[in-house]
Structures are given as C-alpha cells and as structure tokens.
Amino acid sequence: MGLRDRLPPWVSDRRFVVGAQLVVLAIFLGALGWALRDVWGDAAPRLRNADVVDLALALAVVAAYYLVFVLGWMRILGAYGIRIPYRVALQAEMLSMLAKYVPGGVWTPAARVVALRRFGVKETPVVLASILLEAGLSALAGVGVFVVGLAFVDGVDFPLLPLAAFGVFVAVLLWPPIFGAVATRLLRPFGAHDVK
C-alpha cells in the first residue's frame, strides 16, 4: 500500500490541490514582498527612469536564452538515445529552476530526474550525465563570454591565467573518453555502468 492509498480521499480532490497550491503561492509572494520591503525605495527611482523598450528587449533575450538552452539539453539527451518533446524538456528545466531556491544543491538535478520520470524516462544515470555535460559546456561558454566581455570594459585588471586554467581543465574533463570515465564513476551509486 503506497502513501497515496493511505491518504484521505479529500486530499486528492482537485479543488483541495488547487487551493493548497494557491495558499503556498500566497505565502511565497508574501514572503518575497516582506524580504524585498527595504529595497523598494531604492528601486522606485530606477524603475521610473527605466526604458520600457530596453526592459522588453532584455526580457526577450533572457526568454530566448532559456528556450535555446532547453533545445541544447534535448540534443544532449538525444545523443544518449532519450527523445523527449520540447514541452517535457521545458517543464523539467523550469522545475529545476524553481528547485534552485530549495536549500541544498541536490534538488536542481533531482527535479529534472523526477520530471523526466513522470514522462517515463527511467535512465537516471543517463539523465544525470546529460546534466553534468550541460554544466560543463555552460562553464566553458561562461569562460568565453567573460573573456569576450573583458574586451569591452576599460580599466579591468583581471588575472586571466586562473580562468584559462579552469577553462582548459573543464575542456579536458569534457573530452569524451575522460567524461565517460568520470561520469560512470560519479554516477555509479545511481546505477551507472558505462556512460559514454
């Protein structure tokens, strides 16, 4: 007998579930408003002077980034033989983004694993390997963007050697034979046998 079978029937009623979600949302928004109560005074003049077109463009760029990010993750999963529709990948990504706000770093990948399990993907080690690969590629891209960004900022004295060393280290880890060995070893507790 599972947990769901032991719960009273009213707990699975749609009206109760929606009501509970609305209560949690209200608590979240109330806590957010309370946490930000001291910064509204500082933000008000800036918001009055904000350019609506610039704000809309910035929001469009961020939205496009996440939409393309999901396509990249889908391609990584596809290379591992897992084909999922865009809607499912986007839901998994958005769920993992919400999980970032739960204390502890385990919840972000766990959210993606759970979201894909709901869709029927049971290969947890492969999903986790795709997340590791995506994180490594994102780190390399971040190094590249940072270095290019330095060219547009005057008077910055940033030590590039540690950044370059980090970039080379991540690139070596992403080399397929090394990545496969590292991912297999790290993901062995999750049932990984041979991640490539």
Secondary structure, DSSP 8 states (H G I E B T S, - for coil): --HHHHS-GGGG-HHHHHHHHHHHHHHHHHHHHHHTTTTHHHHHHHHHT--HHHHHHHHHHHHHHHHHHHHHHHHHHHHTT----HHHHHHHHHHHHHHTTSSSTTHHHHHHHHHHHHHT---HHHHHHHHHHHHHHHHHHHHHHHHHHHTTSTT----HHHHHHHHHHHHHHHSHHHHHHHHHHHTGGGT-S---
